[in-house]
Amino acid sequence: MKIARLHPHEGPRFRTIRLRALRDAPDAFGSTYTETAARPPEVWTAQLEALATFVAVDPPHDVGLVRASLDPDDPQTAWLYSMWVQPSARGRGVGQALIETVIDWAGGTNATCLKLEVVVESDSANRLYARLGFRPTGREQPLPPPREHLREHELQLRLR
């Protein structure tokens, strides 16, 4: 398995992986499959320009995804987004490798902490983040409709 960074011309590849993630785990993300599938090609390109996007590749298949960016209001804070690992690749270190890639990416910026939001009920994801040193900040909020019955909490990892 290897981790690769996607580039703006790889919008169709990114779209395919993201839609697979939304089909597999609809309650893990703020956006829905329907709204995401309707996005035009230029949106996918723009997202790849705006966010560092990494995929886990178990040749020849893409088996995981994670994205990251610096907080526009606080460049010392980086955010991890859209973490997903294909079910058949779970339990093989793919999630950890993706998160460690984002930690390395954030460490190469001015960021002093890395934050993320994860659904409280996602036990396996929360265990993985805790094992890698992420801790709750105390902030919680419901997901947007139609999943407002689920809550996500903010976790952070100090980088320096």
N, C-alpha and C positions, 0 to 999 in steps of 0.2 A: 504494500500500500504506500502511496505517496500523497503529499499535499501539494496542490497547485493553486496559484493565484489566477483568477479569471481576469481577462482584459475586456475593455469596452466592446470589441468586435464579437465577443462570445455571448451576447445577449440571448440568442436562442438556447444555448446550452444552459445558461443560468435559469431561464424561464422553465425549462424542462425539469430541472432539479427542484426548483422552488415549488412548482405545482405538484410534484411527487410528494414533497414534504407536507404540503397542505392537505393532500388526499390522505396521507398516512396518519397525520396527527393534527386534525383541524382544531382541537382545543388547546394546542400549544402556542398558537400564534394570534396576533391581533387582527390580521387580515384574513379574509375568507377566500376559499378557492375561486368562487364565482367572480368576486371583484378583482382578484389578482389575474385570473385568466383573461379578463377583458382588457388588460393594459396593452397599449400599442407597443410595437418594437422599440420606439425611441425611449420609452420609459425604462425598459430593461437596460439599454445602453447607458442612460443617464445614471441609473443606480450603480452600475459597475464603475462609472467615473467618480461617483460620490463616495462609495464605500469600498473598503478593502474586502474582497470577496474570495474566500478560499474553499476549494472542494477537496474531499478525500477521494482518491482514485484507487480502486482495486482493479487494475487493468483487465478489461477495457471499460469497466463500469465506474460511474460516479456514484459513490456510496454515502457521501455526507457533505454538509454545507455549513458554513459559518460566515458572518459578515461583521465588520467592525468599522468604527469611525471615531474621530475625536469629537468631543462635545463642542459645538460652535460657540457656546457661552463660557466654556471653561476648558481651554486646550490642555490642561493638566489632567483631564478626565477623558478616558477612552470608553467606548461602549461596545459590547459584544451583542450581536443580534442574530436572529434566524438560525440558531443552532439546531441541526437535525442530522440524524444518522439513520440510514435505511435499516429496517428491522433485521434483515439477514446479516448485517454487519455489526450489530450491537453486541457488546460484551467482548469485543476484540481490540479495544484500545483506540478505536477510530475517534470517538468523542474526545477523549483525552488529547489525542494528537491535534485535533482541530483547535481545541481550547489553548493548548500550548503554543500553537502557531499564532493565535491572536495575542497571547501574552508576549511572545517575542516581538510581534509587530508593534504592539503598544509600547514595549520597552525601547523601541527604536525611535520613539517620538518624545515629546516633552511630558507625556502623561506620567503621573505619579500613582494613579489608581485606575483600575478597570472595573466597570460596572456592567450589570446585566439585570434583566427582569425575567423571572421564570415563574410559571404557574406553581402555586403552593402545593397543589395535589400531585405534582410530577415528582414522585419519590425518587426514581432512579436518577433523574437530572439533578435534583437537589443534592443527592448523595455524591454524585460526580463532582459538582461544583465545590462542595464542602471538602472533599478529599484533596482538591487542588488549592485549597486555602481561601475560597470565597466565604464571606461572612455576611449575614443579614444587616441591612442598614436601619431597619425598622419601618421603612416605607412600604406600603401595600396599597393596591388599588384593584378594582374589578377590570376584567377584560372588556373591550368594547362589545356592543351588541353584535351578534346574537348570543354571545357567551358571557354576559355580564354576571352570571351565576358563579363564574370562576374568578378566583383572585390570583394576582401575581404579586410577588414581592421582589424587592430590589436587593441584590447581593453585590458586594464589592471585594476586590482584591487589591491590597497595597502593593505597588510595584517597586517602590523605593522607600 
